[in-house]
Amino acid sequence: MTLQPVPLSKACRLLNHGPTVLVSSAHAGRRNVMAAAWTMPLDFDPPKVAVVIDKSTFTRELIEASGEFVLALPTRSLAAQTLAAGSSSGRDGDKFNTLGLETHPASLVAAPLPAGCIGWLECRVIEEPHIQCTYDLFLAEVLAAWADPASFSDGHWHFQDDALRSIHYVAGGNFFVTGEAFDEKE
């Protein structure tokens, strides 16, 4: 077996190929959206998630003030807006409008649901000040979950349409899409 060393500064890329998400937030009449590549599920019942949100972002400011956010799974058709959402600040104006992202109201949180996505999780922050401050890591309980039935039903993803596949950020503006599903039964 031949092994190739990976620089430690790039080691996270070996694991970081889960879906890229849009994180939306809102508080006191202001709203924002950013892209995040570092998210993961934590538990089933109640469902919980983790997401890294840098302390310098406007999204973080709104999340800390409201205690809630939405994670949305964009598709390939939203890759340009997703990249732009992760590369610009919303402090100077409404990034949804700037990026041409339509929204729908969420059912339980103030943060909007970005349109054109294939899944949405409405989340409430579980206060863990130490890990939020030290690691920029936010834990949250999922209060409501929604999916586009063209891509997700009966608890499973089924990507019939390539345009409705989730996107996964690697680095440097490079994404890939979810591949084909396969079944391995004993």
LUMDO-248421 format. One record per atom (N, C-alpha, C): residue number from 0; residue in one letter; x, y negated, z. Coordinates in nm, 3 decimals. Each point is the difference from the previous one (the first is absolute). Layout:
<recs>
   k r       X       Y       Z
 NUM A       X       Y       Z
...
</recs>
This chain:
<recs>
   k r       X       Y       Z
   0 M   0.085   0.117   0.000
   0 M  -0.085  -0.117   0.000
   0 M   0.090  -0.123   0.000
   1 T  -0.033  -0.093  -0.088
   1 T   0.072  -0.125  -0.008
   1 T  -0.082  -0.109   0.069
   2 L   0.064  -0.075   0.087
   2 L  -0.066  -0.109   0.070
   2 L   0.065  -0.131  -0.039
   3 Q  -0.082  -0.101  -0.017
   3 Q   0.050  -0.133  -0.032
   3 Q  -0.028  -0.091   0.119
   4 P   0.101  -0.070   0.051
   4 P  -0.026  -0.090   0.112
   4 P  -0.089  -0.117  -0.043
   5 V  -0.085  -0.044   0.092
   5 V  -0.087  -0.114  -0.022
   5 V   0.042  -0.109   0.097
   6 P   0.029  -0.121  -0.047
   6 P   0.034  -0.108   0.093
   6 P  -0.112  -0.018   0.102
   7 L   0.036  -0.018   0.126
   7 L  -0.102  -0.014   0.104
   7 L  -0.095  -0.115  -0.028
   8 S   0.046  -0.104  -0.068
   8 S  -0.089  -0.111  -0.033
   8 S  -0.109   0.042  -0.099
   9 K   0.016   0.114  -0.065
   9 K  -0.099   0.051  -0.095
   9 K  -0.068   0.127   0.050
  10 A   0.035   0.047   0.119
  10 A  -0.054   0.126   0.051
  10 A  -0.151  -0.002   0.015
  11 C  -0.058  -0.115   0.034
  11 C  -0.145  -0.006   0.017
  11 C  -0.073   0.032  -0.130
  12 R   0.065  -0.020  -0.113
  12 R  -0.065   0.028  -0.129
  12 R  -0.022   0.149  -0.021
  13 L   0.070   0.084   0.073
  13 L  -0.024   0.144  -0.011
  13 L  -0.139   0.037   0.054
  14 L  -0.047  -0.075   0.097
  14 L  -0.132   0.026   0.060
  14 L  -0.107  -0.097  -0.048
  15 N   0.040  -0.117  -0.042
  15 N  -0.094  -0.107  -0.028
  15 N  -0.059   0.011  -0.140
  16 H  -0.086   0.100  -0.021
  16 H  -0.070   0.005  -0.127
  16 H  -0.148   0.031   0.021
  17 G  -0.048  -0.036   0.118
  17 G  -0.144   0.004   0.024
  17 G  -0.064  -0.117  -0.074
  18 P  -0.131  -0.008   0.000
  18 P  -0.063  -0.107  -0.078
  18 P   0.032  -0.138   0.054
  19 T   0.023  -0.090  -0.091
  19 T   0.013  -0.140   0.035
  19 T  -0.139  -0.053   0.030
  20 V  -0.012  -0.085   0.099
  20 V  -0.130  -0.054   0.036
  20 V   0.001  -0.152  -0.008
  21 L  -0.118  -0.056  -0.013
  21 L  -0.021  -0.142   0.021
  21 L  -0.054  -0.015   0.141
  22 V   0.058  -0.090   0.076
  22 V  -0.045  -0.028   0.136
  22 V  -0.071  -0.133  -0.004
  23 S  -0.129   0.000   0.029
  23 S  -0.073  -0.128   0.003
  23 S  -0.029  -0.036   0.144
  24 S  -0.006  -0.129   0.024
  24 S  -0.022  -0.051   0.135
  24 S  -0.080  -0.129  -0.009
  25 A  -0.064  -0.035   0.110
  25 A  -0.077  -0.125   0.005
  25 A  -0.015  -0.044   0.144
  26 H  -0.001  -0.132   0.018
  26 H  -0.025  -0.058   0.132
  26 H  -0.026  -0.149  -0.016
  27 A  -0.100  -0.048   0.071
  27 A  -0.032  -0.142   0.007
  27 A  -0.012  -0.063  -0.139
  28 G  -0.069   0.067  -0.091
  28 G  -0.023  -0.055  -0.132
  28 G   0.114   0.014  -0.099
  29 R   0.110   0.061   0.040
  29 R   0.113   0.023  -0.091
  29 R   0.013   0.148  -0.024
  30 R   0.047   0.037  -0.119
  30 R   0.019   0.140  -0.032
  30 R   0.128   0.016  -0.080
  31 N   0.050   0.123  -0.004
  31 N   0.123   0.026  -0.073
  31 N   0.006   0.146  -0.040
  32 V   0.089   0.027  -0.094
  32 V   0.026   0.135  -0.044
  32 V   0.149   0.015  -0.023
  33 M   0.054   0.115   0.037
  33 M   0.140   0.031  -0.025
  33 M   0.010   0.147  -0.039
  34 A   0.109   0.038  -0.060
  34 A   0.025   0.140  -0.033
  34 A   0.085   0.062   0.110
  35 A  -0.024   0.128   0.026
  35 A   0.081   0.073   0.097
  35 A   0.024   0.142  -0.052
  36 A   0.124   0.042   0.005
  36 A   0.034   0.135  -0.044
  36 A   0.018   0.095   0.118
  37 W   0.011  -0.054   0.120
  37 W   0.025   0.083   0.117
  37 W  -0.126   0.013   0.085
  38 T  -0.081   0.100  -0.034
  38 T  -0.121   0.031   0.075
  38 T  -0.007   0.151   0.018
  39 M  -0.077   0.041   0.099
  39 M  -0.019   0.145   0.017
  39 M  -0.119   0.027   0.091
  40 P  -0.066   0.114  -0.020
  40 P  -0.104   0.041   0.094
  40 P   0.065   0.053   0.127
  41 L  -0.070  -0.015   0.113
  41 L   0.054   0.046   0.128
  41 L  -0.086   0.104   0.069
  42 D  -0.129  -0.003  -0.022
  42 D  -0.088   0.088   0.075
  42 D  -0.130   0.018  -0.076
  43 F  -0.077   0.104   0.037
  43 F  -0.126   0.031  -0.067
  43 F  -0.123  -0.055   0.072
  44 D  -0.004   0.015   0.134
  44 D  -0.122  -0.031   0.072
  44 D   0.029  -0.065   0.134
  45 P  -0.012  -0.130   0.015
  45 P  -0.038  -0.091  -0.107
  45 P   0.117  -0.020  -0.097
  46 P  -0.031  -0.030  -0.125
  46 P   0.109  -0.019  -0.097
  46 P   0.082  -0.125   0.035
  47 K   0.131   0.016  -0.013
  47 K   0.092  -0.111   0.028
  47 K   0.103  -0.007  -0.111
  48 V   0.055  -0.119  -0.021
  48 V   0.102  -0.023  -0.101
  48 V   0.111  -0.085   0.059
  49 A   0.113  -0.002  -0.069
  49 A   0.112  -0.088   0.034
  49 A   0.038  -0.076  -0.126
  50 V   0.039  -0.125   0.016
  50 V   0.045  -0.083  -0.112
  50 V   0.107  -0.096   0.051
  51 V   0.101  -0.021  -0.081
  51 V   0.105  -0.096   0.034
  51 V  -0.037  -0.135  -0.063
  52 I  -0.005  -0.103   0.085
  52 I  -0.034  -0.135  -0.045
  52 I   0.102  -0.096   0.061
  53 D   0.086  -0.053  -0.085
  53 D   0.109  -0.086   0.044
  53 D  -0.051  -0.122   0.075
  54 K   0.074  -0.037   0.104
  54 K  -0.042  -0.112   0.085
  54 K  -0.001  -0.134  -0.071
  55 S   0.065  -0.011  -0.116
  55 S   0.004  -0.128  -0.071
  55 S  -0.120  -0.022  -0.091
  56 T  -0.089   0.099  -0.012
  56 T  -0.108  -0.013  -0.098
  56 T  -0.124  -0.070   0.056
  57 F  -0.072  -0.065  -0.089
  57 F  -0.126  -0.063   0.035
  57 F  -0.104   0.106   0.036
  58 T   0.005   0.113  -0.069
  58 T  -0.090   0.111   0.031
  58 T   0.014   0.040   0.146
  59 R   0.122   0.010   0.048
  59 R   0.024   0.037   0.140
  59 R  -0.062  -0.103   0.094
  60 E   0.016  -0.127  -0.033
  60 E  -0.058  -0.106   0.082
  60 E  -0.152   0.018   0.011
  61 L  -0.065   0.028  -0.111
  61 L  -0.145   0.018   0.001
  61 L  -0.040   0.128   0.074
  62 I   0.077   0.106  -0.017
  62 I  -0.030   0.126   0.069
  62 I   0.017  -0.016   0.151
  63 E   0.105  -0.067   0.043
  63 E   0.020  -0.021   0.143
  63 E  -0.111  -0.084   0.060
  64 A  -0.053  -0.095  -0.078
  64 A  -0.108  -0.085   0.050
  64 A  -0.134   0.073   0.001
  65 S  -0.026   0.084  -0.101
  65 S  -0.131   0.066  -0.012
  65 S  -0.004   0.140   0.061
  66 G   0.114   0.068   0.004
  66 G   0.005   0.137   0.049
  66 G  -0.056   0.102  -0.097
  67 E  -0.007  -0.036  -0.128
  67 E  -0.057   0.091  -0.099
  67 E   0.058  -0.025  -0.139
  68 F  -0.018   0.099  -0.089
  68 F   0.046  -0.012  -0.137
  68 F  -0.063   0.109  -0.085
  69 V   0.022  -0.008  -0.129
  69 V  -0.044   0.102  -0.095
  69 V   0.122   0.052  -0.074
  70 L   0.007   0.132  -0.016
  70 L   0.097   0.062  -0.089
  70 L  -0.077   0.045  -0.123
  71 A   0.046  -0.042  -0.119
  71 A  -0.067   0.035  -0.125
  71 A   0.100   0.065  -0.093
  72 L  -0.044   0.102  -0.073
  72 L   0.088   0.074  -0.092
  72 L  -0.021  -0.050  -0.143
  73 P   0.095  -0.080  -0.050
  73 P  -0.014  -0.050  -0.137
  73 P   0.035   0.107  -0.103
  74 T  -0.043  -0.023  -0.122
  74 T   0.027   0.090  -0.112
  74 T   0.106  -0.063  -0.091
  75 R   0.038   0.076  -0.100
  75 R   0.100  -0.048  -0.096
  75 R  -0.041  -0.132  -0.063
  76 S  -0.129  -0.019  -0.023
  76 S  -0.046  -0.125  -0.062
  76 S   0.024  -0.121   0.091
  77 L   0.024   0.023   0.128
  77 L   0.028  -0.110   0.093
  77 L   0.148  -0.009   0.038
  78 A   0.087   0.071  -0.071
  78 A   0.142   0.002   0.037
  78 A   0.062  -0.139  -0.003
  79 A  -0.030  -0.080  -0.101
  79 A   0.059  -0.135  -0.009
  79 A  -0.045  -0.087   0.117
  80 Q  -0.130   0.005   0.032
  80 Q  -0.050  -0.079   0.114
  80 Q   0.056   0.053   0.132
  81 T   0.016   0.131   0.010
  81 T   0.055   0.060   0.122
  81 T   0.144  -0.046   0.020
  82 L   0.079   0.004  -0.106
  82 L   0.139  -0.047   0.010
  82 L   0.003  -0.148   0.037
  83 A  -0.085  -0.080  -0.063
  83 A  -0.004  -0.144   0.031
  83 A  -0.048  -0.025   0.143
  84 A  -0.095   0.081   0.047
  84 A  -0.051  -0.016   0.138
  84 A   0.110   0.027   0.101
  85 G   0.094   0.087  -0.036
  85 G   0.110   0.030   0.090
  85 G   0.120  -0.091  -0.018
  86 S  -0.007  -0.089  -0.098
  86 S   0.116  -0.085  -0.032
  86 S  -0.027  -0.148   0.021
  87 S  -0.118  -0.036   0.048
  87 S  -0.033  -0.141   0.019
  87 S  -0.071  -0.019   0.133
  88 S  -0.004  -0.124   0.046
  88 S  -0.063  -0.031   0.128
  88 S  -0.140  -0.055  -0.022
  89 G  -0.087   0.028   0.096
  89 G  -0.134  -0.056  -0.004
  89 G  -0.016  -0.122   0.088
  90 R   0.107  -0.049   0.055
  90 R  -0.009  -0.117   0.089
  90 R  -0.044  -0.126  -0.075
  91 D   0.028  -0.005  -0.129
  91 D  -0.029  -0.121  -0.077
  91 D  -0.135   0.003  -0.071
  92 G  -0.072   0.109   0.009
  92 G  -0.130   0.008  -0.067
  92 G  -0.052   0.143   0.003
  93 D  -0.119   0.019  -0.053
  93 D  -0.065   0.130   0.000
  93 D   0.064   0.088  -0.107
  94 K   0.075   0.100   0.044
  94 K   0.070   0.089  -0.093
  94 K  -0.097   0.084  -0.083
  95 F  -0.116   0.031   0.055
  95 F  -0.100   0.073  -0.079
  95 F  -0.035  -0.080  -0.126
  96 N  -0.027  -0.130   0.019
  96 N  -0.033  -0.086  -0.115
  96 N   0.118  -0.014  -0.094
  97 T   0.118  -0.024   0.055
  97 T   0.121  -0.017  -0.081
  97 T   0.026   0.122  -0.087
  98 L  -0.021   0.119   0.055
  98 L   0.028   0.124  -0.071
  98 L  -0.119   0.052  -0.081
  99 G  -0.113  -0.070   0.008
  99 G  -0.119   0.044  -0.072
  99 G  -0.058   0.129   0.054
 100 L   0.013   0.022   0.131
 100 L  -0.055   0.119   0.064
 100 L  -0.137  -0.031   0.057
 101 E  -0.102   0.065  -0.053
 101 E  -0.134  -0.014   0.055
 101 E  -0.007   0.078   0.130
 102 T  -0.097  -0.033   0.083
 102 T  -0.017   0.070   0.128
 102 T  -0.147   0.031   0.025
 103 H  -0.020   0.092   0.093
 103 H  -0.133   0.033   0.050
 103 H   0.008  -0.007   0.152
 104 P  -0.110  -0.033   0.066
 104 P   0.006  -0.004   0.146
 104 P   0.015   0.141   0.059
 105 A   0.077   0.008   0.107
 105 A   0.013   0.125   0.074
 105 A  -0.123   0.016   0.089
 106 S  -0.021   0.120   0.052
 106 S  -0.118   0.024   0.082
 106 S   0.021  -0.033   0.148
 107 L   0.125   0.016   0.050
 107 L   0.023  -0.016   0.144
 107 L   0.110  -0.099   0.036
 108 V   0.078  -0.046  -0.097
 108 V   0.108  -0.095   0.029
 108 V  -0.016  -0.122  -0.091
 109 A   0.066  -0.108   0.036
 109 A  -0.010  -0.123  -0.079
 109 A   0.087   0.004  -0.125
 110 A   0.105   0.079   0.001
 110 A   0.090   0.008  -0.117
 110 A  -0.078   0.057  -0.119
 111 P   0.022  -0.056  -0.119
 111 P  -0.076   0.047  -0.117
 111 P   0.055   0.129  -0.059
 112 L  -0.085   0.068  -0.079
 112 L   0.039   0.119  -0.075
 112 L   0.041  -0.045  -0.140
 113 P   0.128   0.014  -0.037
 113 P   0.041  -0.039  -0.136
 113 P  -0.068   0.090  -0.105
 114 A  -0.060  -0.061  -0.099
 114 A  -0.068   0.075  -0.106
 114 A   0.104   0.067  -0.090
 115 G  -0.043   0.105  -0.069
 115 G   0.087   0.070  -0.093
 115 G   0.085   0.107   0.063
 116 C  -0.013   0.019   0.131
 116 C   0.076   0.104   0.069
 116 C  -0.081   0.129  -0.001
 117 I   0.061   0.110   0.045
 117 I  -0.071   0.128   0.002
 117 I  -0.028   0.049   0.142
 118 G   0.050  -0.072   0.100
 118 G  -0.027   0.036   0.139
 118 G   0.022  -0.119   0.090
 119 W  -0.074  -0.004   0.110
 119 W   0.009  -0.111   0.095
 119 W  -0.016   0.054   0.141
 120 L   0.082  -0.048   0.092
 120 L  -0.009   0.034   0.141
 120 L  -0.015  -0.129   0.080
 121 E  -0.109  -0.013   0.072
 121 E  -0.019  -0.114   0.089
 121 E   0.060   0.038   0.135
 122 C   0.092  -0.082   0.050
 122 C   0.080   0.039   0.117
 122 C  -0.002  -0.104   0.111
 123 R   0.006   0.049   0.124
 123 R   0.015  -0.085   0.118
 123 R   0.133   0.034   0.066
 124 V   0.079  -0.101   0.029
 124 V   0.134   0.018   0.058
 124 V  -0.011   0.062   0.139
 125 I   0.087   0.096   0.024
 125 I   0.020   0.057   0.134
 125 I   0.121  -0.074   0.056
 126 E  -0.022  -0.081   0.100
 126 E   0.108  -0.086   0.051
 126 E   0.116   0.083   0.056
 127 E   0.114  -0.018  -0.060
 127 E   0.126   0.060   0.044
 127 E   0.107  -0.107  -0.018
 128 P   0.003  -0.102   0.088
 128 P   0.087  -0.115  -0.021
 128 P   0.148   0.034  -0.021
 129 H   0.049   0.100   0.070
 129 H   0.142   0.033  -0.013
 129 H   0.034   0.045  -0.142
 130 I  -0.076   0.094  -0.056
 130 I   0.034   0.048  -0.134
 130 I  -0.035  -0.103  -0.108
 131 Q  -0.101  -0.083   0.026
 131 Q  -0.033  -0.106  -0.095
 131 Q   0.115  -0.101  -0.007
 132 C   0.049  -0.038   0.115
 132 C   0.108  -0.099   0.005
 132 C   0.133   0.058  -0.044
 133 T   0.034   0.117   0.048
 133 T   0.131   0.060  -0.025
 133 T   0.012   0.059  -0.140
 134 Y  -0.104   0.066  -0.048
 134 Y   0.009   0.075  -0.126
 134 Y  -0.095  -0.049  -0.109
 135 D  -0.078  -0.106   0.027
 135 D  -0.101  -0.050  -0.095
 135 D  -0.103   0.107  -0.033
 136 L  -0.021   0.098   0.088
 136 L  -0.088   0.112  -0.024
 136 L  -0.134  -0.022   0.070
 137 F  -0.106   0.007  -0.078
 137 F  -0.134  -0.016   0.054
 137 F  -0.073   0.133  -0.007
 138 L  -0.061   0.039   0.111
 138 L  -0.087   0.116   0.006
 138 L  -0.143  -0.052  -0.001
 139 A  -0.087   0.075  -0.065
 139 A  -0.139  -0.045  -0.007
 139 A  -0.094   0.119  -0.006
 140 E  -0.120  -0.021   0.052
 140 E  -0.107   0.098  -0.013
 140 E  -0.079  -0.035  -0.125
 141 V  -0.032   0.102  -0.078
 141 V  -0.081  -0.021  -0.120
 141 V  -0.146  -0.001   0.044
 142 L  -0.067  -0.112  -0.027
 142 L  -0.139  -0.017   0.040
 142 L  -0.098   0.043  -0.109
 143 A   0.041  -0.017  -0.125
 143 A  -0.083   0.038  -0.115
 143 A   0.092   0.031  -0.116
 144 A  -0.042   0.093  -0.084
 144 A   0.080   0.037  -0.117
 144 A  -0.093   0.012  -0.121
 145 W   0.051  -0.044  -0.114
 145 W  -0.077  -0.003  -0.124
 145 W   0.087   0.052  -0.113
 146 A  -0.061   0.058  -0.102
 146 A   0.076   0.046  -0.116
 146 A  -0.084  -0.013  -0.126
 147 D   0.068  -0.015  -0.112
 147 D  -0.063   0.002  -0.130
 147 D  -0.030   0.146  -0.032
 148 P  -0.127   0.037  -0.017
 148 P  -0.033   0.141  -0.024
 148 P   0.057   0.056  -0.130
 149 A   0.044  -0.088  -0.090
 149 A   0.064   0.048  -0.123
 149 A   0.138   0.060   0.029
 150 S   0.057  -0.032   0.117
 150 S   0.134   0.048   0.035
 150 S   0.003   0.085   0.126
 151 F  -0.102  -0.013   0.086
 151 F   0.003   0.070   0.128
 151 F  -0.142   0.042   0.037
 152 S  -0.018   0.129   0.022
 152 S  -0.129   0.049   0.049
 152 S   0.023   0.135   0.069
 153 D  -0.093   0.036   0.085
 153 D   0.009   0.124   0.077
 153 D   0.133   0.013   0.073
 154 G   0.056  -0.113   0.044
 154 G   0.124   0.001   0.077
 154 G   0.127   0.022  -0.080
 155 H  -0.007  -0.013  -0.133
 155 H   0.118   0.027  -0.083
 155 H   0.014  -0.104  -0.112
 156 W   0.126  -0.029  -0.031
 156 W   0.030  -0.082  -0.118
 156 W  -0.017   0.086  -0.125
 157 H  -0.055  -0.057  -0.104
 157 H  -0.009   0.065  -0.131
 157 H   0.013  -0.110  -0.105
 158 F   0.118  -0.009  -0.056
 158 F   0.031  -0.108  -0.093
 158 F  -0.031   0.043  -0.142
 159 Q  -0.127  -0.010  -0.039
 159 Q  -0.043   0.033  -0.135
 159 Q   0.049  -0.105  -0.099
 160 D   0.007  -0.124   0.046
 160 D   0.038  -0.112  -0.086
 160 D   0.137  -0.050   0.045
 161 D   0.099   0.002  -0.090
 161 D   0.135  -0.044   0.036
 161 D   0.003  -0.143   0.053
 162 A  -0.092  -0.085  -0.046
 162 A  -0.004  -0.139   0.045
 162 A  -0.041  -0.010   0.147
 163 L  -0.060   0.106   0.055
 163 L  -0.047  -0.003   0.138
 163 L   0.091   0.076   0.095
 164 R   0.124   0.021  -0.038
 164 R   0.097   0.066   0.089
 164 R   0.061  -0.104   0.095
 165 S   0.032   0.043   0.121
 165 S   0.065  -0.090   0.095
 165 S   0.144  -0.028  -0.045
 166 I   0.052  -0.113   0.042
 166 I   0.137  -0.038  -0.037
 166 I   0.091   0.010   0.121
 167 H   0.128   0.024  -0.029
 167 H   0.099   0.023   0.104
 167 H   0.123  -0.083  -0.034
 168 Y   0.036  -0.090   0.090
 168 Y   0.111  -0.091  -0.025
 168 Y   0.132   0.066   0.039
 169 V   0.099  -0.013  -0.086
 169 V   0.131   0.054   0.029
 169 V   0.091  -0.115   0.042
 170 A   0.030  -0.092  -0.091
 170 A   0.080  -0.118   0.029
 170 A   0.023  -0.075  -0.130
 171 G   0.038  -0.127   0.010
 171 G   0.038  -0.077  -0.116
 171 G  -0.109  -0.013  -0.106
 172 G  -0.127  -0.003   0.042
 172 G  -0.111  -0.011  -0.094
 172 G  -0.040   0.133  -0.063
 173 N   0.058   0.110   0.046
 173 N  -0.030   0.132  -0.057
 173 N  -0.105   0.074   0.083
 174 F  -0.100   0.051  -0.070
 174 F  -0.107   0.080   0.058
 174 F  -0.006   0.134  -0.071
 175 F  -0.067   0.095   0.059
 175 F  -0.046   0.117  -0.075
 175 F  -0.142   0.027   0.047
 176 V  -0.074   0.081  -0.076
 176 V  -0.138   0.031   0.035
 176 V  -0.008   0.142   0.054
 177 T  -0.106   0.028   0.073
 177 T  -0.023   0.133   0.051
 177 T  -0.007   0.098  -0.115
 178 G   0.064   0.114   0.015
 178 G   0.001   0.102  -0.103
 178 G  -0.119   0.092   0.006
 179 E   0.010   0.107  -0.072
 179 E  -0.107   0.098  -0.008
 179 E  -0.012   0.078   0.130
 180 A  -0.120   0.027   0.040
 180 A  -0.025   0.084   0.118
 180 A   0.013   0.146  -0.042
 181 F   0.038   0.084   0.095
 181 F   0.000   0.143  -0.026
 181 F  -0.040   0.074   0.126
 182 D  -0.052   0.117  -0.017
 182 D  -0.050   0.080   0.110
 182 D   0.091   0.119   0.022
 183 E   0.044   0.022   0.121
 183 E   0.085   0.114   0.034
 183 E  -0.068   0.077   0.110
 184 K  -0.072   0.102  -0.037
 184 K  -0.074   0.077   0.100
 184 K   0.066   0.135   0.019
 185 E  -0.007   0.050   0.122
 185 E   0.058   0.131   0.032
 185 E  -0.087   0.112  -0.051
</recs>
